[in-house]
Amino acid sequence: MITLYPPRIRADATALVVYKGAPNRTVDWRLIGGGSLQPLTLATDHNGQAAATYTPGIAGTSITVEVESGA
């Protein structure tokens, strides 16, 4: 599950993207669309959470964030 904080992104602000999955797994972050995604963690912690920051690109465009969790 991926959650965005805040739930609605303003064009002039960054957002925190939190992934919740299995604990202690590597994660591969992918952004489809404009802007940039900067991983804060490359693996889930003991609670199964990993995080990244998203900075918007062109206002009004759609994006998709995907996370693949490995071993």
N, CA, C, O and CB atoms as a CASP TS submission, in Angstrom:
PFRMAT TS
TARGET T0000
AUTHOR 0000-0000-0000
METHOD Language model
MODEL 1
PARENT N/A
ATOM      1  N   MET     1       0.838  -1.165   0.000  1.00  0.00           N
ATOM      2  CA  MET     1       0.000   0.000   0.000  1.00  0.00           C
ATOM      3  C   MET     1       0.893   1.241   0.000  1.00  0.00           C
ATOM      4  O   MET     1       1.900   1.293   0.706  1.00  0.00           O
ATOM      5  CB  MET     1      -0.958  -0.009   1.212  1.00  0.00           C
ATOM      6  N   ILE     2       0.514   2.228  -0.793  1.00  0.00           N
ATOM      7  CA  ILE     2       1.240   3.492  -0.876  1.00  0.00           C
ATOM      8  C   ILE     2       0.317   4.598  -0.388  1.00  0.00           C
ATOM      9  O   ILE     2      -0.834   4.689  -0.815  1.00  0.00           O
ATOM     10  CB  ILE     2       1.738   3.774  -2.334  1.00  0.00           C
ATOM     11  N   THR     3       0.826   5.440   0.512  1.00  0.00           N
ATOM     12  CA  THR     3       0.058   6.563   1.047  1.00  0.00           C
ATOM     13  C   THR     3       0.823   7.849   0.793  1.00  0.00           C
ATOM     14  O   THR     3       2.051   7.875   0.880  1.00  0.00           O
ATOM     15  CB  THR     3      -0.225   6.380   2.565  1.00  0.00           C
ATOM     16  N   LEU     4       0.107   8.904   0.482  1.00  0.00           N
ATOM     17  CA  LEU     4       0.697  10.203   0.179  1.00  0.00           C
ATOM     18  C   LEU     4       0.323  11.199   1.271  1.00  0.00           C
ATOM     19  O   LEU     4      -0.839  11.286   1.667  1.00  0.00           O
ATOM     20  CB  LEU     4       0.232  10.713  -1.210  1.00  0.00           C
ATOM     21  N   TYR     5       1.318  11.954   1.761  1.00  0.00           N
ATOM     22  CA  TYR     5       1.086  12.994   2.773  1.00  0.00           C
ATOM     23  C   TYR     5       1.648  14.309   2.259  1.00  0.00           C
ATOM     24  O   TYR     5       2.852  14.379   2.013  1.00  0.00           O
ATOM     25  CB  TYR     5       1.739  12.612   4.144  1.00  0.00           C
ATOM     26  N   PRO     6       0.852  15.349   2.082  1.00  0.00           N
ATOM     27  CA  PRO     6      -0.604  15.380   2.234  1.00  0.00           C
ATOM     28  C   PRO     6      -1.277  14.639   1.084  1.00  0.00           C
ATOM     29  O   PRO     6      -0.650  14.398   0.053  1.00  0.00           O
ATOM     30  CB  PRO     6      -1.112  16.835   2.301  1.00  0.00           C
ATOM     31  N   PRO     7      -2.554  14.274   1.252  1.00  0.00           N
ATOM     32  CA  PRO     7      -3.249  13.496   0.227  1.00  0.00           C
ATOM     33  C   PRO     7      -3.402  14.216  -1.114  1.00  0.00           C
ATOM     34  O   PRO     7      -3.468  13.567  -2.158  1.00  0.00           O
ATOM     35  CB  PRO     7      -4.601  13.118   0.731  1.00  0.00           C
ATOM     36  N   ARG     8      -3.457  15.534  -1.094  1.00  0.00           N
ATOM     37  CA  ARG     8      -3.520  16.327  -2.338  1.00  0.00           C
ATOM     38  C   ARG     8      -2.238  17.127  -2.441  1.00  0.00           C
ATOM     39  O   ARG     8      -1.856  17.820  -1.498  1.00  0.00           O
ATOM     40  CB  ARG     8      -4.781  17.278  -2.366  1.00  0.00           C
ATOM     41  N   ILE     9      -1.573  17.034  -3.580  1.00  0.00           N
ATOM     42  CA  ILE     9      -0.276  17.690  -3.767  1.00  0.00           C
ATOM     43  C   ILE     9      -0.465  19.075  -4.363  1.00  0.00           C
ATOM     44  O   ILE     9      -1.160  19.242  -5.365  1.00  0.00           O
ATOM     45  CB  ILE     9       0.639  16.843  -4.671  1.00  0.00           C
ATOM     46  N   ARG    10       0.154  20.061  -3.743  1.00  0.00           N
ATOM     47  CA  ARG    10       0.179  21.411  -4.317  1.00  0.00           C
ATOM     48  C   ARG    10       1.344  21.486  -5.298  1.00  0.00           C
ATOM     49  O   ARG    10       2.353  20.800  -5.134  1.00  0.00           O
ATOM     50  CB  ARG    10       0.309  22.513  -3.198  1.00  0.00           C
ATOM     51  N   ALA    11       1.195  22.316  -6.304  1.00  0.00           N
ATOM     52  CA  ALA    11       2.225  22.441  -7.339  1.00  0.00           C
ATOM     53  C   ALA    11       3.523  23.017  -6.803  1.00  0.00           C
ATOM     54  O   ALA    11       4.578  22.802  -7.400  1.00  0.00           O
ATOM     55  CB  ALA    11       1.721  23.306  -8.467  1.00  0.00           C
ATOM     56  N   ASP    12       3.475  23.745  -5.689  1.00  0.00           N
ATOM     57  CA  ASP    12       4.673  24.395  -5.158  1.00  0.00           C
ATOM     58  C   ASP    12       5.209  23.736  -3.885  1.00  0.00           C
ATOM     59  O   ASP    12       5.946  24.364  -3.125  1.00  0.00           O
ATOM     60  CB  ASP    12       4.377  25.844  -4.881  1.00  0.00           C
ATOM     61  N   ALA    13       4.845  22.482  -3.654  1.00  0.00           N
ATOM     62  CA  ALA    13       5.264  21.817  -2.424  1.00  0.00           C
ATOM     63  C   ALA    13       5.656  20.367  -2.693  1.00  0.00           C
ATOM     64  O   ALA    13       5.271  19.789  -3.710  1.00  0.00           O
ATOM     65  CB  ALA    13       4.146  21.876  -1.378  1.00  0.00           C
ATOM     66  N   THR    14       6.408  19.798  -1.792  1.00  0.00           N
ATOM     67  CA  THR    14       6.749  18.384  -1.898  1.00  0.00           C
ATOM     68  C   THR    14       5.778  17.567  -1.058  1.00  0.00           C
ATOM     69  O   THR    14       5.075  18.102  -0.200  1.00  0.00           O
ATOM     70  CB  THR    14       8.212  18.129  -1.449  1.00  0.00           C
ATOM     71  N   ALA    15       5.750  16.277  -1.317  1.00  0.00           N
ATOM     72  CA  ALA    15       4.888  15.367  -0.574  1.00  0.00           C
ATOM     73  C   ALA    15       5.711  14.173  -0.106  1.00  0.00           C
ATOM     74  O   ALA    15       6.700  13.799  -0.737  1.00  0.00           O
ATOM     75  CB  ALA    15       3.685  14.903  -1.441  1.00  0.00           C
ATOM     76  N   LEU    16       5.296  13.591   0.993  1.00  0.00           N
ATOM     77  CA  LEU    16       5.922  12.388   1.514  1.00  0.00           C
ATOM     78  C   LEU    16       5.139  11.187   1.007  1.00  0.00           C
ATOM     79  O   LEU    16       3.919  11.122   1.156  1.00  0.00           O
ATOM     80  CB  LEU    16       5.980  12.407   3.071  1.00  0.00           C
ATOM     81  N   VAL    17       5.845  10.239   0.409  1.00  0.00           N
ATOM     82  CA  VAL    17       5.239   9.015  -0.104  1.00  0.00           C
ATOM     83  C   VAL    17       5.700   7.877   0.805  1.00  0.00           C
ATOM     84  O   VAL    17       6.900   7.654   0.964  1.00  0.00           O
ATOM     85  CB  VAL    17       5.634   8.751  -1.618  1.00  0.00           C
ATOM     86  N   VAL    18       4.749   7.160   1.401  1.00  0.00           N
ATOM     87  CA  VAL    18       5.086   6.083   2.332  1.00  0.00           C
ATOM     88  C   VAL    18       4.551   4.769   1.782  1.00  0.00           C
ATOM     89  O   VAL    18       3.377   4.656   1.433  1.00  0.00           O
ATOM     90  CB  VAL    18       4.508   6.363   3.752  1.00  0.00           C
ATOM     91  N   TYR    19       5.433   3.784   1.712  1.00  0.00           N
ATOM     92  CA  TYR    19       5.079   2.437   1.276  1.00  0.00           C
ATOM     93  C   TYR    19       5.013   1.547   2.500  1.00  0.00           C
ATOM     94  O   TYR    19       5.892   1.609   3.360  1.00  0.00           O
ATOM     95  CB  TYR    19       6.100   1.884   0.235  1.00  0.00           C
ATOM     96  N   LYS    20       3.971   0.711   2.593  1.00  0.00           N
ATOM     97  CA  LYS    20       3.831  -0.256   3.682  1.00  0.00           C
ATOM     98  C   LYS    20       3.770  -1.639   3.075  1.00  0.00           C
ATOM     99  O   LYS    20       2.865  -1.952   2.302  1.00  0.00           O
ATOM    100  CB  LYS    20       2.565   0.031   4.551  1.00  0.00           C
ATOM    101  N   GLY    21       4.747  -2.471   3.434  1.00  0.00           N
ATOM    102  CA  GLY    21       4.817  -3.828   2.915  1.00  0.00           C
ATOM    103  C   GLY    21       5.432  -4.744   3.949  1.00  0.00           C
ATOM    104  O   GLY    21       5.298  -4.518   5.152  1.00  0.00           O
ATOM    105  N   ALA    22       6.101  -5.768   3.484  1.00  0.00           N
ATOM    106  CA  ALA    22       6.754  -6.724   4.383  1.00  0.00           C
ATOM    107  C   ALA    22       7.976  -6.064   5.027  1.00  0.00           C
ATOM    108  O   ALA    22       8.632  -5.243   4.386  1.00  0.00           O
ATOM    109  CB  ALA    22       7.169  -8.019   3.612  1.00  0.00           C
ATOM    110  N   PRO    23       8.293  -6.401   6.271  1.00  0.00           N
ATOM    111  CA  PRO    23       9.444  -5.808   6.936  1.00  0.00           C
ATOM    112  C   PRO    23      10.783  -6.289   6.357  1.00  0.00           C
ATOM    113  O   PRO    23      10.912  -7.406   5.856  1.00  0.00           O
ATOM    114  CB  PRO    23       9.389  -6.118   8.412  1.00  0.00           C
ATOM    115  N   ASN    24      11.753  -5.402   6.449  1.00  0.00           N
ATOM    116  CA  ASN    24      13.154  -5.705   6.105  1.00  0.00           C
ATOM    117  C   ASN    24      13.330  -6.234   4.673  1.00  0.00           C
ATOM    118  O   ASN    24      14.004  -7.239   4.448  1.00  0.00           O
ATOM    119  CB  ASN    24      13.708  -6.726   7.084  1.00  0.00           C
ATOM    120  N   ARG    25      12.714  -5.539   3.718  1.00  0.00           N
ATOM    121  CA  ARG    25      12.830  -5.891   2.298  1.00  0.00           C
ATOM    122  C   ARG    25      13.373  -4.699   1.524  1.00  0.00           C
ATOM    123  O   ARG    25      13.075  -3.552   1.857  1.00  0.00           O
ATOM    124  CB  ARG    25      11.457  -6.339   1.718  1.00  0.00           C
ATOM    125  N   THR    26      14.162  -4.962   0.501  1.00  0.00           N
ATOM    126  CA  THR    26      14.607  -3.877  -0.374  1.00  0.00           C
ATOM    127  C   THR    26      13.419  -3.371  -1.182  1.00  0.00           C
ATOM    128  O   THR    26      12.480  -4.117  -1.456  1.00  0.00           O
ATOM    129  CB  THR    26      15.755  -4.350  -1.316  1.00  0.00           C
ATOM    130  N   VAL    27      13.468  -2.097  -1.561  1.00  0.00           N
ATOM    131  CA  VAL    27      12.402  -1.528  -2.385  1.00  0.00           C
ATOM    132  C   VAL    27      12.997  -0.796  -3.566  1.00  0.00           C
ATOM    133  O   VAL    27      14.071  -0.201  -3.471  1.00  0.00           O
ATOM    134  CB  VAL    27      11.513  -0.581  -1.561  1.00  0.00           C
ATOM    135  N   ASP    28      12.284  -0.845  -4.687  1.00  0.00           N
ATOM    136  CA  ASP    28      12.670  -0.142  -5.900  1.00  0.00           C
ATOM    137  C   ASP    28      11.534   0.819  -6.224  1.00  0.00           C
ATOM    138  O   ASP    28      10.419   0.390  -6.518  1.00  0.00           O
ATOM    139  CB  ASP    28      12.957  -1.137  -7.095  1.00  0.00           C
ATOM    140  N   TRP    29      11.816   2.128  -6.171  1.00  0.00           N
ATOM    141  CA  TRP    29      10.817   3.163  -6.416  1.00  0.00           C
ATOM    142  C   TRP    29      10.805   3.525  -7.894  1.00  0.00           C
ATOM    143  O   TRP    29      11.865   3.638  -8.510  1.00  0.00           O
ATOM    144  CB  TRP    29      11.095   4.415  -5.551  1.00  0.00           C
ATOM    145  N   ARG    30       9.602   3.712  -8.480  1.00  0.00           N
ATOM    146  CA  ARG    30       9.475   4.156  -9.864  1.00  0.00           C
ATOM    147  C   ARG    30       8.415   5.246  -9.949  1.00  0.00           C
ATOM    148  O   ARG    30       7.355   5.154  -9.331  1.00  0.00           O
ATOM    149  CB  ARG    30       9.118   2.971 -10.798  1.00  0.00           C
ATOM    150  N   LEU    31       8.723   6.273 -10.721  1.00  0.00           N
ATOM    151  CA  LEU    31       7.788   7.365 -10.976  1.00  0.00           C
ATOM    152  C   LEU    31       7.439   7.363 -12.453  1.00  0.00           C
ATOM    153  O   LEU    31       8.321   7.372 -13.312  1.00  0.00           O
ATOM    154  CB  LEU    31       8.387   8.740 -10.545  1.00  0.00           C
ATOM    155  N   ILE    32       6.152   7.350 -12.740  1.00  0.00           N
ATOM    156  CA  ILE    32       5.670   7.447 -14.116  1.00  0.00           C
ATOM    157  C   ILE    32       4.945   8.782 -14.214  1.00  0.00           C
ATOM    158  O   ILE    32       3.918   8.984 -13.565  1.00  0.00           O
ATOM    159  CB  ILE    32       4.723   6.226 -14.512  1.00  0.00           C
ATOM    160  N   GLY    33       5.473   9.685 -15.015  1.00  0.00           N
ATOM    161  CA  GLY    33       4.904  11.017 -15.137  1.00  0.00           C
ATOM    162  C   GLY    33       5.931  12.067 -14.753  1.00  0.00           C
ATOM    163  O   GLY    33       7.115  11.768 -14.594  1.00  0.00           O
ATOM    164  N   GLY    34       5.467  13.293 -14.605  1.00  0.00           N
ATOM    165  CA  GLY    34       6.365  14.409 -14.348  1.00  0.00           C
ATOM    166  C   GLY    34       6.747  14.578 -12.894  1.00  0.00           C
ATOM    167  O   GLY    34       6.119  14.016 -11.997  1.00  0.00           O
ATOM    168  N   GLY    35       7.780  15.355 -12.679  1.00  0.00           N
ATOM    169  CA  GLY    35       8.276  15.625 -11.336  1.00  0.00           C
ATOM    170  C   GLY    35       9.459  14.745 -11.006  1.00  0.00           C
ATOM    171  O   GLY    35      10.078  14.152 -11.890  1.00  0.00           O
ATOM    172  N   SER    36       9.768  14.666  -9.719  1.00  0.00           N
ATOM    173  CA  SER    36      10.883  13.818  -9.298  1.00  0.00           C
ATOM    174  C   SER    36      10.523  13.090  -8.012  1.00  0.00           C
ATOM    175  O   SER    36       9.775  13.594  -7.174  1.00  0.00           O
ATOM    176  CB  SER    36      12.167  14.654  -9.103  1.00  0.00           C
ATOM    177  N   LEU    37      11.070  11.903  -7.882  1.00  0.00           N
ATOM    178  CA  LEU    37      10.859  11.068  -6.713  1.00  0.00           C
ATOM    179  C   LEU    37      12.226  10.762  -6.124  1.00  0.00           C
ATOM    180  O   LEU    37      13.083  10.189  -6.797  1.00  0.00           O
ATOM    181  CB  LEU    37      10.076   9.756  -7.070  1.00  0.00           C
ATOM    182  N   GLN    38      12.431  11.143  -4.865  1.00  0.00           N
ATOM    183  CA  GLN    38      13.715  10.935  -4.195  1.00  0.00           C
ATOM    184  C   GLN    38      13.532   9.962  -3.035  1.00  0.00           C
ATOM    185  O   GLN    38      12.922  10.316  -2.026  1.00  0.00           O
ATOM    186  CB  GLN    38      14.304  12.282  -3.691  1.00  0.00           C
ATOM    187  N   PRO    39      14.054   8.730  -3.162  1.00  0.00           N
ATOM    188  CA  PRO    39      13.919   7.769  -2.061  1.00  0.00           C
ATOM    189  C   PRO    39      14.606   8.276  -0.793  1.00  0.00           C
ATOM    190  O   PRO    39      15.721   8.795  -0.842  1.00  0.00           O
ATOM    191  CB  PRO    39      14.506   6.408  -2.465  1.00  0.00           C
ATOM    192  N   LEU    40      13.927   8.119   0.334  1.00  0.00           N
ATOM    193  CA  LEU    40      14.536   8.400   1.636  1.00  0.00           C
ATOM    194  C   LEU    40      15.084   7.120   2.236  1.00  0.00           C
ATOM    195  O   LEU    40      16.022   7.144   3.033  1.00  0.00           O
ATOM    196  CB  LEU    40      13.516   9.049   2.596  1.00  0.00           C
ATOM    197  N   THR    41      14.488   5.997   1.844  1.00  0.00           N
ATOM    198  CA  THR    41      14.947   4.682   2.287  1.00  0.00           C
ATOM    199  C   THR    41      14.917   3.729   1.103  1.00  0.00           C
ATOM    200  O   THR    41      14.062   3.848   0.225  1.00  0.00           O
ATOM    201  CB  THR    41      14.070   4.141   3.457  1.00  0.00           C
ATOM    202  N   LEU    42      15.846   2.789   1.080  1.00  0.00           N
ATOM    203  CA  LEU    42      15.921   1.806  -0.006  1.00  0.00           C
ATOM    204  C   LEU    42      15.470   0.423   0.450  1.00  0.00           C
ATOM    205  O   LEU    42      15.566  -0.555  -0.291  1.00  0.00           O
ATOM    206  CB  LEU    42      17.343   1.730  -0.551  1.00  0.00           C
ATOM    207  N   ALA    43      14.973   0.364   1.691  1.00  0.00           N
ATOM    208  CA  ALA    43      14.448  -0.888   2.240  1.00  0.00           C
ATOM    209  C   ALA    43      13.397  -0.551   3.278  1.00  0.00           C
ATOM    210  O   ALA    43      13.406   0.525   3.874  1.00  0.00           O
ATOM    211  CB  ALA    43      15.583  -1.762   2.859  1.00  0.00           C
ATOM    212  N   THR    44      12.482  -1.503   3.484  1.00  0.00           N
ATOM    213  CA  THR    44      11.493  -1.303   4.533  1.00  0.00           C
ATOM    214  C   THR    44      12.142  -1.520   5.898  1.00  0.00           C
ATOM    215  O   THR    44      13.111  -2.268   6.031  1.00  0.00           O
ATOM    216  CB  THR    44      10.289  -2.254   4.341  1.00  0.00           C
ATOM    217  N   ASP    45      11.594  -0.859   6.898  1.00  0.00           N
ATOM    218  CA  ASP    45      12.098  -1.026   8.254  1.00  0.00           C
ATOM    219  C   ASP    45      11.420  -2.229   8.916  1.00  0.00           C
ATOM    220  O   ASP    45      10.729  -2.997   8.246  1.00  0.00           O
ATOM    221  CB  ASP    45      11.864   0.260   9.086  1.00  0.00           C
ATOM    222  N   HIS    46      11.614  -2.394  10.222  1.00  0.00           N
ATOM    223  CA  HIS    46      11.038  -3.542  10.926  1.00  0.00           C
ATOM    224  C   HIS    46       9.504  -3.487  10.979  1.00  0.00           C
ATOM    225  O   HIS    46       8.857  -4.490  11.279  1.00  0.00           O
ATOM    226  CB  HIS    46      11.598  -3.612  12.342  1.00  0.00           C
ATOM    227  N   ASN    47       8.929  -2.321  10.689  1.00  0.00           N
ATOM    228  CA  ASN    47       7.469  -2.189  10.598  1.00  0.00           C
ATOM    229  C   ASN    47       6.960  -2.331   9.165  1.00  0.00           C
ATOM    230  O   ASN    47       5.753  -2.278   8.928  1.00  0.00           O
ATOM    231  CB  ASN    47       7.033  -0.844  11.160  1.00  0.00           C
ATOM    232  N   GLY    48       7.865  -2.509   8.217  1.00  0.00           N
ATOM    233  CA  GLY    48       7.480  -2.679   6.823  1.00  0.00           C
ATOM    234  C   GLY    48       7.302  -1.374   6.062  1.00  0.00           C
ATOM    235  O   GLY    48       6.700  -1.368   4.988  1.00  0.00           O
ATOM    236  N   GLN    49       7.816  -0.268   6.596  1.00  0.00           N
ATOM    237  CA  GLN    49       7.642   1.028   5.939  1.00  0.00           C
ATOM    238  C   GLN    49       8.918   1.519   5.273  1.00  0.00           C
ATOM    239  O   GLN    49      10.025   1.325   5.775  1.00  0.00           O
ATOM    240  CB  GLN    49       7.167   2.056   6.939  1.00  0.00           C
ATOM    241  N   ALA    50       8.726   2.163   4.124  1.00  0.00           N
ATOM    242  CA  ALA    50       9.796   2.841   3.401  1.00  0.00           C
ATOM    243  C   ALA    50       9.213   4.165   2.914  1.00  0.00           C
ATOM    244  O   ALA    50       7.996   4.287   2.774  1.00  0.00           O
ATOM    245  CB  ALA    50      10.353   1.962   2.198  1.00  0.00           C
ATOM    246  N   ALA    51      10.067   5.158   2.655  1.00  0.00           N
ATOM    247  CA  ALA    51       9.556   6.478   2.298  1.00  0.00           C
ATOM    248  C   ALA    51      10.378   7.128   1.194  1.00  0.00           C
ATOM    249  O   ALA    51      11.545   6.803   0.974  1.00  0.00           O
ATOM    250  CB  ALA    51       9.535   7.376   3.519  1.00  0.00           C
ATOM    251  N   ALA    52       9.714   8.071   0.501  1.00  0.00           N
ATOM    252  CA  ALA    52      10.342   8.881  -0.539  1.00  0.00           C
ATOM    253  C   ALA    52       9.662  10.241  -0.532  1.00  0.00           C
ATOM    254  O   ALA    52       8.565  10.391   0.008  1.00  0.00           O
ATOM    255  CB  ALA    52      10.239   8.196  -1.952  1.00  0.00           C
ATOM    256  N   THR    53      10.314  11.231  -1.132  1.00  0.00           N
ATOM    257  CA  THR    53       9.658  12.530  -1.314  1.00  0.00           C
ATOM    258  C   THR    53       9.380  12.716  -2.796  1.00  0.00           C
ATOM    259  O   THR    53      10.177  12.335  -3.654  1.00  0.00           O
ATOM    260  CB  THR    53      10.538  13.703  -0.755  1.00  0.00           C
ATOM    261  N   TYR    54       8.219  13.318  -3.074  1.00  0.00           N
ATOM    262  CA  TYR    54       7.825  13.611  -4.442  1.00  0.00           C
ATOM    263  C   TYR    54       7.758  15.123  -4.602  1.00  0.00           C
ATOM    264  O   TYR    54       7.136  15.815  -3.796  1.00  0.00           O
ATOM    265  CB  TYR    54       6.460  12.942  -4.798  1.00  0.00           C
ATOM    266  N   THR    55       8.403  15.627  -5.649  1.00  0.00           N
ATOM    267  CA  THR    55       8.339  17.045  -6.001  1.00  0.00           C
ATOM    268  C   THR    55       7.638  17.150  -7.347  1.00  0.00           C
ATOM    269  O   THR    55       8.093  16.566  -8.331  1.00  0.00           O
ATOM    270  CB  THR    55       9.773  17.699  -6.049  1.00  0.00           C
ATOM    271  N   PRO    56       6.520  17.900  -7.401  1.00  0.00           N
ATOM    272  CA  PRO    56       5.748  17.989  -8.642  1.00  0.00           C
ATOM    273  C   PRO    56       6.534  18.611  -9.788  1.00  0.00           C
ATOM    274  O   PRO    56       7.458  19.401  -9.591  1.00  0.00           O
ATOM    275  CB  PRO    56       4.495  18.789  -8.408  1.00  0.00           C
ATOM    276  N   GLY    57       6.131  18.222 -10.986  1.00  0.00           N
ATOM    277  CA  GLY    57       6.664  18.815 -12.205  1.00  0.00           C
ATOM    278  C   GLY    57       5.659  19.834 -12.715  1.00  0.00           C
ATOM    279  O   GLY    57       5.381  20.823 -12.037  1.00  0.00           O
ATOM    280  N   ILE    58       5.119  19.608 -13.887  1.00  0.00           N
ATOM    281  CA  ILE    58       4.135  20.503 -14.491  1.00  0.00           C
ATOM    282  C   ILE    58       2.793  20.348 -13.781  1.00  0.00           C
ATOM    283  O   ILE    58       2.298  19.233 -13.618  1.00  0.00           O
ATOM    284  CB  ILE    58       3.987  20.216 -16.006  1.00  0.00           C
ATOM    285  N   ALA    59       2.215  21.454 -13.367  1.00  0.00           N
ATOM    286  CA  ALA    59       0.932  21.437 -12.663  1.00  0.00           C
ATOM    287  C   ALA    59      -0.167  20.824 -13.532  1.00  0.00           C
ATOM    288  O   ALA    59      -0.220  21.042 -14.742  1.00  0.00           O
ATOM    289  CB  ALA    59       0.538  22.859 -12.241  1.00  0.00           C
ATOM    290  N   GLY    60      -1.040  20.054 -12.884  1.00  0.00           N
ATOM    291  CA  GLY    60      -2.187  19.483 -13.577  1.00  0.00           C
ATOM    292  C   GLY    60      -1.938  18.170 -14.281  1.00  0.00           C
ATOM    293  O   GLY    60      -2.846  17.639 -14.920  1.00  0.00           O
ATOM    294  N   THR    61      -0.725  17.624 -14.186  1.00  0.00           N
ATOM    295  CA  THR    61      -0.450  16.347 -14.837  1.00  0.00           C
ATOM    296  C   THR    61      -0.634  15.194 -13.849  1.00  0.00           C
ATOM    297  O   THR    61      -0.516  15.377 -12.638  1.00  0.00           O
ATOM    298  CB  THR    61       0.977  16.334 -15.419  1.00  0.00           C
ATOM    299  N   SER    62      -0.917  14.039 -14.367  1.00  0.00           N
ATOM    300  CA  SER    62      -1.087  12.843 -13.527  1.00  0.00           C
ATOM    301  C   SER    62       0.241  12.108 -13.379  1.00  0.00           C
ATOM    302  O   SER    62       1.084  12.114 -14.275  1.00  0.00           O
ATOM    303  CB  SER    62      -2.157  11.895 -14.127  1.00  0.00           C
ATOM    304  N   ILE    63       0.396  11.482 -12.227  1.00  0.00           N
ATOM    305  CA  ILE    63       1.584  10.650 -11.990  1.00  0.00           C
ATOM    306  C   ILE    63       1.166   9.319 -11.401  1.00  0.00           C
ATOM    307  O   ILE    63       0.061   9.166 -10.880  1.00  0.00           O
ATOM    308  CB  ILE    63       2.586  11.362 -11.050  1.00  0.00           C
ATOM    309  N   THR    64       2.066   8.368 -11.495  1.00  0.00           N
ATOM    310  CA  THR    64       1.902   7.075 -10.831  1.00  0.00           C
ATOM    311  C   THR    64       3.209   6.751 -10.126  1.00  0.00           C
ATOM    312  O   THR    64       4.285   6.872 -10.711  1.00  0.00           O
ATOM    313  CB  THR    64       1.508   5.942 -11.850  1.00  0.00           C
ATOM    314  N   VAL    65       3.111   6.341  -8.878  1.00  0.00           N
ATOM    315  CA  VAL    65       4.278   5.884  -8.120  1.00  0.00           C
ATOM    316  C   VAL    65       4.125   4.383  -7.931  1.00  0.00           C
ATOM    317  O   VAL    65       3.085   3.910  -7.474  1.00  0.00           O
ATOM    318  CB  VAL    65       4.411   6.631  -6.730  1.00  0.00           C
ATOM    319  N   GLU    66       5.157   3.643  -8.283  1.00  0.00           N
ATOM    320  CA  GLU    66       5.162   2.197  -8.109  1.00  0.00           C
ATOM    321  C   GLU    66       6.321   1.810  -7.206  1.00  0.00           C
ATOM    322  O   GLU    66       7.389   2.418  -7.254  1.00  0.00           O
ATOM    323  CB  GLU    66       5.261   1.471  -9.475  1.00  0.00           C
ATOM    324  N   VAL    67       6.102   0.797  -6.384  1.00  0.00           N
ATOM    325  CA  VAL    67       7.146   0.275  -5.514  1.00  0.00           C
ATOM    326  C   VAL    67       7.191  -1.242  -5.700  1.00  0.00           C
ATOM    327  O   VAL    67       6.176  -1.931  -5.601  1.00  0.00           O
ATOM    328  CB  VAL    67       6.889   0.663  -4.010  1.00  0.00           C
ATOM    329  N   GLU    68       8.389  -1.734  -5.969  1.00  0.00           N
ATOM    330  CA  GLU    68       8.600  -3.162  -6.045  1.00  0.00           C
ATOM    331  C   GLU    68       9.438  -3.569  -4.849  1.00  0.00           C
ATOM    332  O   GLU    68      10.502  -3.001  -4.601  1.00  0.00           O
ATOM    333  CB  GLU    68       9.280  -3.569  -7.381  1.00  0.00           C
ATOM    334  N   SER    69       8.956  -4.551  -4.113  1.00  0.00           N
ATOM    335  CA  SER    69       9.645  -4.997  -2.913  1.00  0.00           C
ATOM    336  C   SER    69      10.309  -6.337  -3.172  1.00  0.00           C
ATOM    337  O   SER    69       9.696  -7.256  -3.714  1.00  0.00           O
ATOM    338  CB  SER    69       8.673  -5.095  -1.726  1.00  0.00           C
ATOM    339  N   GLY    70      11.571  -6.436  -2.777  1.00  0.00           N
ATOM    340  CA  GLY    70      12.321  -7.656  -3.015  1.00  0.00           C
ATOM    341  C   GLY    70      12.678  -8.384  -1.740  1.00  0.00           C
ATOM    342  O   GLY    70      11.979  -8.293  -0.730  1.00  0.00           O
ATOM    343  N   ALA    71      13.780  -9.109  -1.808  1.00  0.00           N
ATOM    344  CA  ALA    71      14.213  -9.913  -0.665  1.00  0.00           C
ATOM    345  C   ALA    71      15.074  -9.119   0.289  1.00  0.00           C
ATOM    346  O   ALA    71      15.521  -9.651   1.305  1.00  0.00           O
ATOM    347  CB  ALA    71      14.971 -11.131  -1.135  1.00  0.00           C
TER
END
